[in-house]
């Protein structure tokens, strides 16, 4: 029996019984507490209270500091005395994980059936998978660690990346490599008890590389993108590897029921290194986007006449820059779609800007605003008396779409190539106020988490999540 059905039956049985009434009330309060961490519809999420906490992974890869990566809890409540501060740090048990993207055991797809309580935090380099209990949202604690040896023994996969829960309670993780660090990788399944259940894909024919994914059962589809094999990305970026075809340029549309690729689209030279994929939040919509990082092109997809159509909708021109042997690409490294499917934001990590587009017409985005938060092309602004270092990279948007958060670390070896000062200065976490009616962005001058001043030394900040969900965690089905 599902939890919501159980609660209904308990409530019905309590009529005329004070003792049972008290028990039902406690159960109902507990259900209300947990249900408050997921939402039945995108509209419910938009109208929920503002976020008060953010979870941010912070890491020491490539900094010379021999300390474990950690999960930082940041106060994002503007009415709090500790606003814009790290209020808790949970270190990982080992050094060298390279914490990267992470996700939840439950999201909107599980609404009413299970609680959004556990964070699944993979180590992209170590292959280790951490399960974090956030029952106390302000002080998360370690629940379980799955060692890479167990992952390899049971699946022959390495380099865990994107985490998504499913409505049936199973957790899926995109894996970027095989046991030797080569492609194509695959998709790992974890049970509700956080035990390795095996591979998701029934057939990986057509996969070249792996990276991000997003599923939508209403359209019997999962979309996945390509980065490169871990053996290629970990040493650092090389133009020669691009010329040798070692980076991805395909978008894959999987048959969700058959668990195999139904259609692949070669994005070509204008689709090199397609990274983050984002569907509309409305589960009836077939529209979505993927950013091709190296080509600095935003691609839009939708379903038409039974087939998936993909088209280029935004292109960021490279910029001639002193000291660079070639024009500098924008390098689109992250994107987020607002909960109402009205606004698209993406970061140009090398140029140093975030762009806001009105996507009321999904196939014809309109640039509404642009803000500079670093970069290599000479437009980095001053903030708090200093020039912002690095470039905006990871993005996270509040459920109401009014606050956009940004950090500036991409991947330790790539950071050290393009922004070597990050290793000694650490990352920032910034907040941008967004106009959700007519468009516009403004940097919040009250919010600045300086990861250069952490207790064990400067750290790199990457992915961000909120206890009640965000604009890249939830999938409605």
Secondary structure, 3 states (H helix, E strand, C coil): CCHHHHHHHHHHHCCCCHHHHHHHHHHHHHHHHHHCCCCCCHHHHHCCCCCCEEEEEEECCCCCCCCCCEEEEEECCCCCCCCCCEEEEEECCCCCCCEEEEEECCCHHHCCCCCCCEEEEEECCCCCEEEEECCCCCCCEEEEEECHHHHHHHHCEEEEEEEEECCCCCEEEEEEEECCCCCCCEEEEECCCCCEEEECCCECCCCCCCCCEEEEHHHCEEEECCCECHHHHCCCCCHHHHHCCCECCEEEEEECCCCEEEEEEECHHHHCCEEEEEECCCCCCCCEEEEECCCCEEEEEEEECCEEEEEEEEECCCECCCCCCCCECCCEEEEEECCCCCEEEEEECCCCEEEEEECCCCCCCEEEEEEECCCCCCCCCEECCEECCCCCCCEEECCCCCEEEEECCCCHHHHHHHCCCHHHHCCEEEEEEECCCCCCEEEEEEEEEEHHHCCCCCCEEEEEECCCCCCCCCCCC
